[in-house]
């Protein structure tokens, strides 16, 4: 981001109208993070498809192209099906290894680690940076990369009972595999897998029986068992918090012990502030009354239809959430909702100093930028999430106007003028 061009006010990157004339079909557009490229999977002929980047197609064609990604280093990546075999492609170079099926292509934040789920024969696992896990399993679902990009993990099924063998399923067939190595214990189900900030530890919520839930950290179970629990979250390198159900209602516990002294009808989607000192979560104070609680204290304002996961400003002082009321979406910051409502609102972003918040919204089939609750002057036929510059003074806008893809840089004041 620091190396991005923040000086060029407007750049016409590509006329994508031309693509519709050149190709039989154009799939979803995907811009690069810096806005310098735009790509889409296009159908060339006879059902053959290939990626097209800034109007230029790859030389090779495929039966299928999925999970098209433009990563921070400028590379174009995807999963492709060629001659009935799946593999990963990066800038037109295919991996030597092929699979019966591949999905869920993911990258670490710095794009140094590329991983995806794979199926070979009747076995499932993951391929990480071109290398398949040493151990494969009867099933593998979801995929997680550690923050330091050194580890990968997913949910795996280590037993394969017959379909009607309910007793074996009750004993537990699921666990977590880290870099292909499964935990020693199996569970009825496992969910909410998360890495610690330093990537050294891993936690997940596990189901022991029909009404017994707890948290496993590196495979070791908490002593405390609860009637129900949601996904855990690390607040630092060692401590884990999780919403749990008790006789008094839902609350938040830390390492198995009560953290909040408040109880709610529902509590989930907890988020930890960047410095790890504050926790915000979605709560229901009454049936049908949703809001956000910060360190156990709920906002006064409630919403009847939905409250999405909260997010902290970089300095940890503000909390924002996308909310729904009267069939319209908007954003609430510290319990105060924007006055404008929209058909759709994407996840808002705080400026680096937390003084501004910006979001992509849709109304009447067109898109706008909303800054601090005020609708921007420009109307877009397609828009991707705006991005603040490192100093917070400018905003990168990637957009389509009149069938042309632009990369634009606005100052804070220019968004609204």
DAFENJO-V985972 format. One record per run of one state. SS is the DSSP state (H for helix, E for strand, L for the rest). FROM is the first residue (numbers start at 1). TO is the last residue. If there is no record, write none. Layout:
SS|FROM|TO, SS|FROM|TO
This chain:
L|1|9, E|10|15, L|16|16, H|17|22, L|23|24, E|25|26, L|27|29, E|30|31, L|32|37, E|38|45, L|46|47, E|48|53, L|54|55, E|56|57, L|58|61, E|62|62, L|63|63, E|64|70, L|71|75, E|76|82, L|83|84, E|85|90, L|91|92, E|93|94, L|95|98, E|99|99, L|100|100, E|101|107, L|108|113, E|114|120, L|121|122, E|123|128, L|129|130, E|131|132, L|133|136, E|137|137, L|138|138, E|139|145, L|146|151, E|152|157, L|158|165, H|166|171, L|172|173, E|174|178, L|179|180, E|181|182, L|183|186, E|187|187, L|188|188, E|189|195, L|196|201, E|202|209, L|210|211, E|212|217, L|218|219, E|220|221, L|222|225, E|226|226, L|227|228, E|229|234, L|235|239, E|240|246, L|247|248, E|249|254, L|255|256, E|257|258, L|259|263, E|264|264, L|265|265, E|266|272, L|273|278, E|279|286, L|287|288, E|289|294, L|295|296, E|297|298, L|299|302, E|303|303, L|304|305, E|306|307, L|308|310, E|311|312, L|313|318, E|319|325, L|326|327, E|328|333, L|334|335, E|336|337, L|338|341, E|342|342, L|343|343, E|344|345, L|346|348, E|349|350, L|351|356, E|357|363, L|364|365, E|366|371, L|372|373, E|374|375, L|376|379, E|380|380, L|381|381, E|382|383, L|384|386, E|387|388, L|389|393, E|394|401, L|402|403, E|404|411, H|412|416, L|417|417
